[in-house]
Amino acid sequence: MSGNWAKAFSRGSGGKGRKAGTVVRNIEVAFQVKLREYTTIWIGGAADRLVFPRSAAQVREVVVTEGRSGRPVQVLGAGSNLLVSDSGVSATVLCTKKHLSKAVFLSDGSVVAEAGVMLPRLAVLCALSGLSGMEPLSGIPGTVGGALSMNAGSYGQTIGELAEWVEVVDAEGEIHRVEARAIRFGYRETKFPVQGIVVRAGFRFEPGTRETVFERMRQINEKRRASQPWGERTFGSAFRNPPGEVGSARELLERAGMKGEREGDACFSPKHANFLVNRGRATAADVRRLLSRGQSAVRVSCGVLLLPEVKMWGNFDV
């Protein structure tokens, strides 16, 4: 750890409006960056700092340096499942997607993937290697790290079921390799025995053939295109499915008459009521109002309180 990087980082933070990336000790940093450009719904104000580490060692350096400076660090993958407030975030945002994107396929059929590897890319690489298991996750526009942090899943498959181990950088900058059996993977949540930033993970998949795996992937993604707003600006599911037999969040929202409802340019998709899309210039405030309307409508009509699946950053009270 070098104090020079911390000093340079602090000096750079004062440069208002500075958007171009800079490199400090080979760690790429940008300042006052609009996070809407880094989210799938294309909404959000600026982050104080946006950092693009190239390795787990650089993640450690950022965590330790920012911890000593008293600045919070928030982790950004592909920006799916995320709503950033219009006023932005007063934090250092550590983005994994740009550089932490290597995947290594080992001879025993296991795969080691860095946190920034996109799930669709990993699925294609698995298919090319004749490995099966990633097909249901191939249409999720998220990263390995983000998916592991919330146990992302689709069509009956969750990423936690595929993981063998996960490496996490804790608040002191230590790297811990945690075996999957020590991790509590639940519905859209993951509880690690060590809190921190996911930097790398190991997976094991079933053997298959290229043709079979690609065909299954094609069939699953055709179903997605038919039932979801494919290619639109969305953070994916707005609400978690409630427990029990009351119905899915999509069904409850439709029953409450929220399908196609909008606030400004924020809209519950006419194709899938639990997908909230940005039809143009929607703001985070528009989205919050629409989410509240959806919650209220479902609670009144169905007696169920829907919980947001999307994560929210920043101050929504202004």
C-alpha positions, 0 to 999 in steps of 0.5 A: 500500500502506498500513501502516494495513491491515497494522496493523488486520489484525494487531490483528484476528488476536488476536480469538479466536473472531471469526467475523463478517466485517469490512472493513478498507480495504474488504478483507473479513476474518474470523478463526478461521473453520471451513473445513469451511463452505468445502469441498465435503466439509464437513470441516476446522478453522479458518483463522487469517484468511479474506480476501475480496478484491474485485479483483486490486489487493486480492489484491496488497495481501494478498500484500504485507502478509502477506509482510512479516508472515511469514504464509503465504497459501493460496488457496481457491476453491470448496473442491473437491479440498481436504481441510483437517486437523481442527486447521485451518491457521495461515495467511491463507486468500485466498478468490476465490469470493465477490467475484472472480466477474465474467465479461466476454464480448467481441464477438470471441468471447473471454471474460475471467473472474476467478478466483472464477467458478464453472465451471458458471456460466461454462458456462451464460453461454457457452451463453447466448452461443452459445459452445461448449467449456465443456460437459464442465467444466459439472459440475465444482464448482470455480472458474476459478482452481482449475481453471487451477491444476490443469488440471481436465478432464473428458470429454476436455476440459481448461481449459488447452486453452481458455485464451489467457492467465492473470494471476498475482500473484506473491509481491512483488505484481506482476501478470504476464499469461502467454500460454497457450503459455508455461504447461505444462498437464499431467494434473491439474497446471499449471506457470506460468513465474511462481509466484503466485495466479491472478486472471484469465484469458482464454478463447476458445471455438468458436461454436455455438447455444444449443440445441446447447450446452445439449443437449450440456451436458444429456447430459454432466451426465446421464452424471455423475449416473448414474455419480457421487455427484451432490449428496453431500459429496465433494471429487471424485476421491480419486486420480489415474489412474495412467499406462499401461494398468493401469486407472483409479483407479476400476477399481483401487479396485473390483478391490481391494474398496474400493468402499463401504468406510468409516472412520467417516463417510468412505466410498468411494462405492458408485456410484463407488469413486474418489469419497470422500464424507462421509456425516455427521460424517466427520473429516479423520483418517477420510478420511486413514485411508481414503485410506491403506487404498485405497492399500495395498489397490491396491498389494497387489492390483494392484501400483500406487501411487495418488497422491492428487488431493486437496490437503491443508492443515494438520497431519495428524500430530496 
